[in-house]
Amino acid sequence: MEQNPTTSHSTPFAYVALGALALALTFGTGCSEYNKIMKSTDLDYKYERALGFLDSNKCFGALPILEEVVSLTRGTERSVEAQYNYAKAHRCVGDYYLARYYFKMFAKTFPNDPRAEEAQFESAVCSYLLSPKPSLDQLETDQAIEEFQLFMDRYPASAFRDSSQVMVNELRNKLEVKSFESAYTYYHTENYKSAVIAFKNALKEYPDTPFREQMQWLIVDSYFQYAELSTERRKLERFNDTIEAFLTFVARYPESQYMEQAQNVHDRCVTAIDNLAANLPTE
């Protein structure tokens, strides 16, 4: 079960301050007006003003009012709508951790509500928005893909299905980039044995990656560089591994842009193997 995340903005006082500041910047003298709304005892009036702020994209103004409405209407008919709008307000201010939590809780608590489908979709969108650039840890990316898959399985005819698939494809592409960059780091740092393993694993996990041709060439070169750095007794085996990788590369990409480089590596391997054979001790 996902725990309720805590942030520096999760207290009513913080939201009141942020809301007042946002209104002050918008209206010039908005703090006084906003304080009157907050001090009002008319819950219907406060709720309508909160929705007005939300509709006008003045989300920091809506958030503390909705928090109060949710607290005071819990268990009533209005509570359901208020909780949904509370989740929307968190998403609107860019607090995607809390927005995800509240959307997910809404879908779980009110599965028969007409907004449950959209709430689960929005929860997945928040995870998509939390997904970092490829160079960073991709835990949020994995979670986002999992959430979209769960959503599409649960709502196969959803109007959000196409949008979900587009975002899943973007997230998977990010994982492909991450996989390539991680393997390339081994190659760049001359850890060629690990590079071969990492490139092969990346190709196995993402067989349709746009980096496939480049990775196949880098496997060839990594084998060759590894052979060059090996001890004399291991060179023969590893030059042969390079030639085998070269033959696989040629069979898959006979018109490759890397063919000249690959052919050069192959020729150097053949020469090295001939030299090793010539220098073998005779009985």
Secondary structure as UniProt FT lines:
FT   TURN            8..9
FT   HELIX           12..27
FT   HELIX           30..39
FT   HELIX           43..55
FT   TURN            56..57
FT   HELIX           59..72
FT   TURN            74..75
FT   HELIX           77..92
FT   TURN            93..94
FT   HELIX           96..109
FT   TURN            111..112
FT   TURN            114..115
FT   HELIX           116..130
FT   TURN            134..135
FT   HELIX           139..154
FT   TURN            156..157
FT   TURN            159..160
FT   HELIX           161..188
FT   TURN            189..190
FT   HELIX           192..205
FT   TURN            207..208
FT   TURN            210..211
FT   HELIX           212..228
FT   HELIX           232..252
FT   TURN            254..255
FT   TURN            257..258
FT   HELIX           259..278
//
